[in-house]
Amino acid sequence: MTKEILYFLKDYRKIGGLLRRYRIERKQSLSQVARILGVSYQQLQKYERGQDRISFDRVFTLLAIYGTEIDCFLADIHYEAALAGREDPLTVQLADRISRLPDAHAKYKTLRLLDLLYPL
């Protein structure tokens, strides 16, 4: 992991912000999610604001509630860390997507397609 990602994982406001974004994207209220998680809506709000530390167990549970794969969460963390580290976020996102391709042949085909579209 890069230094930026490790720093990001220690920033509970950023983790909470991502979790809040997932909740809002799925049109779920604080109360709904808090009830499922087994905490008060005030506690969930503190997690989302980064006012309280959130355990990775709770993060994983929230990701399951939101239907978000851990890979997507980690990709979002990587993307946010790239933004914080002044890296080009689209380059990071492209590299991440290519790295997730299932095999070397798919990666090779993607590279060939990029060569055809944008020759060096």
C-alpha positions in Angstrom: 0.0 0.0 0.0 1.2 3.5 -0.7 1.8 6.0 2.0 -1.2 8.0 0.9 -3.6 5.0 1.3 -2.2 4.2 4.8 -2.7 7.8 5.7 -6.2 7.7 4.3 -7.1 4.6 6.4 -6.1 6.5 9.5 -8.4 9.4 8.7 -11.8 8.4 10.1 -13.5 11.5 8.5 -12.5 10.2 5.0 -13.7 6.7 5.7 -16.9 8.1 7.2 -17.4 10.3 4.2 -17.1 7.4 1.8 -19.6 5.4 3.9 -22.0 8.4 3.9 -21.7 8.7 0.2 -22.6 5.0 -0.2 -25.6 5.4 2.1 -26.9 8.5 0.2 -26.3 6.9 -3.2 -28.6 4.0 -2.1 -31.2 6.4 -0.7 -31.1 5.0 2.8 -31.6 7.1 5.9 -29.4 7.3 8.9 -32.2 5.7 11.0 -32.7 2.8 8.5 -29.0 1.9 8.4 -28.5 2.5 12.2 -31.3 0.1 13.0 -29.8 -2.6 10.8 -26.4 -2.0 12.2 -27.7 -2.1 15.8 -26.6 1.4 16.8 -28.4 4.7 17.3 -28.6 7.1 14.3 -26.5 9.5 16.3 -23.7 6.9 16.6 -23.8 6.3 12.8 -23.7 10.0 12.2 -20.6 10.2 14.4 -19.0 7.5 12.3 -19.9 9.3 9.1 -18.5 12.6 10.4 -15.3 10.9 11.7 -16.0 12.0 15.2 -15.8 8.4 16.5 -13.4 5.6 15.5 -15.1 2.9 13.5 -13.8 -0.7 13.6 -13.2 -2.5 10.4 -15.8 -5.0 11.4 -18.4 -2.2 11.4 -17.0 -1.0 8.0 -17.4 -4.4 6.5 -20.9 -4.7 7.9 -21.9 -1.3 6.5 -20.4 -2.3 3.1 -22.6 -5.4 3.2 -25.6 -3.3 4.0 -24.9 -1.0 1.1 -24.1 -3.8 -1.2 -20.7 -2.5 -1.9 -17.8 -5.0 -2.5 -14.7 -4.5 -0.5 -12.8 -4.2 -3.8 -14.9 -1.2 -4.7 -14.3 0.4 -1.3 -10.5 -0.1 -1.6 -10.6 1.3 -5.1 -12.4 4.4 -3.8 -9.9 4.7 -1.0 -7.1 4.4 -3.6 -8.8 7.0 -5.8 -9.3 9.4 -2.8 -5.7 8.9 -1.7 -4.5 9.7 -5.2 -6.4 12.9 -5.2 -4.9 13.8 -1.8 -1.4 12.9 -3.1 -1.8 15.0 -6.2 -1.6 12.0 -8.5 -3.8 12.0 -11.6 -6.9 10.3 -10.4 -8.0 9.1 -13.9 -4.6 7.4 -14.4 -4.9 5.7 -11.0 -8.5 4.6 -11.8 -7.4 3.3 -15.2 -4.5 1.4 -13.8 -6.8 -0.1 -11.1 -9.3 -1.2 -13.6 -6.7 -2.8 -15.8 -5.2 -4.6 -12.8 -8.6 -6.2 -12.1 -8.9 -7.8 -15.5 -9.2 -11.6 -15.1 -6.0 -12.7 -17.0 -3.0 -11.7 -19.0 -4.8 -12.1 -22.3 -7.5 -9.6 -21.3 -4.8 -7.1 -20.2 -2.9 -7.6 -23.5 -6.1 -7.0 -25.5 -6.9 -3.9 -23.5 -3.4 -2.6 -24.1 -3.7 -3.3 -27.8 -7.0 -1.4 -27.9 -5.4 1.6 -26.2 -2.5 1.4 -28.7 -5.0 1.5 -31.6 -7.0 4.4 -30.1 -4.0 6.5 -29.0 -0.8 5.4 -30.7 2.4 6.6 -28.9 
